[in-house]
Amino acid sequence: MPANAIPHIPLAHLPTPLEPMAALSRELGGPQLWVKRDDATGLAMGGNKARKLEYLIADAVEREADVVLTTGATQSNHCRQTAAAAARAGLECELLIEHRFPDWGVEYQAGGNILLDRLLGATVIDLDAGTDRDAALEARAAELEAAGRTPYVIPLGGSSVIGAMGYRTAAVETLRQADDLGFEIREIVHATASGGTQAGLVAGLAIRRSSVGVYGISAGAPSSYLAPIVHELAEGVIERVGLDRTIPADAVIVDDSYVGDEYGMPTHAMREAVELVAATEAILLDPVYSGKAMSGLMELVRRDRWGRDDNVVFIHTGGTPALFGYRETFA
């Protein structure tokens, strides 16, 4: 393999569909809304992490790792898909799970994604709320190395330059699909949390010299913290593919207005968004990421951010299994 090659293995069902949300557009009376169905990537019920893991797991195999480590919260979509990707590659997987809401019910603690983690063969290591997850990953990796193993650490959300490569290609894929369908995208809206998905989109659009904007709606972190991470990762992607191009700071928009009390905590607006999209489009969003992002999109429509004839693409990042951990929210 050439020195500058980027290892990659196929894990996702690609390209994912780009579909109109005509009923939701009529209901909101706003722009023409489209959905990029990255909940349909396959790989253990789909989600955006499949694209990242095509590069991260390939890198792990290239480095001759025998065990993959990553971290997330109890209902982490990233952990579920990492467990699935590791199983496909024949690697062991350890998940360091922070139980941020230990008093929540058994459906949250043992159902949804955490049930699937175990079915996929991952070893779940429980962490108390507030644990420094990065430090815990480093410590566990050191233990495995001392035992003669070769661990590969995937950061929270798969958000590294390597992981962001998956959304560099997704940006190009989306532009091509819109062109085939005969419309121009005004803006792409999605849930952003650890930054890799947004960074890949920003970098991919910059590589194509596209004027399409990316509007990230935070699922947890404040903009002041997350936006610089997205910018750094996007520039890292540009550098990794060997281009001399700069990402302007204003290309990174992170709106933290729709988080609510904190990451993972339901909001009334999220519930409204999940229920409306299910009833109008038969599309199931999740309560942690895409539901909050859609609640933000709906509010932006009400504020007239876009004209009626604009085309806005919402990236459905998946996470449907988490709905089963939040039954009481929708009861």
Buried (B, 14 or more C-beta within 10 A) or exposed (E): EEEEEBBBBEBBBBBBEBBBBEBBBEBBEBBBBBBBBBBBBBBBBBBBBBBBBBBBBBBBBBEEBBBBBBBBBBBBBBBBBBBBBBBBBEBBBBBBBBBBBEEBEEBBBEBBBBBBBEEBEBBBEEBEEEBEBEEBBEEBBEEBEEEEEBBBBBBBBBBBBBBBBBBBBBBBBBBEBBEEEEBEBBBBBBBBBBBBBBBBBBBBBBBBEBEBBBBBBBBBBEBEEBBBBBBBBBBBBBEBBEEEEEBEEEBBBBBBBBBBEEBBBBBEBBBBBBEBBBEBBEBBBBBBBBBBBBBBBBBBBEEEBBEEEBBBBBBBBBBBBBBBBBEEBEE
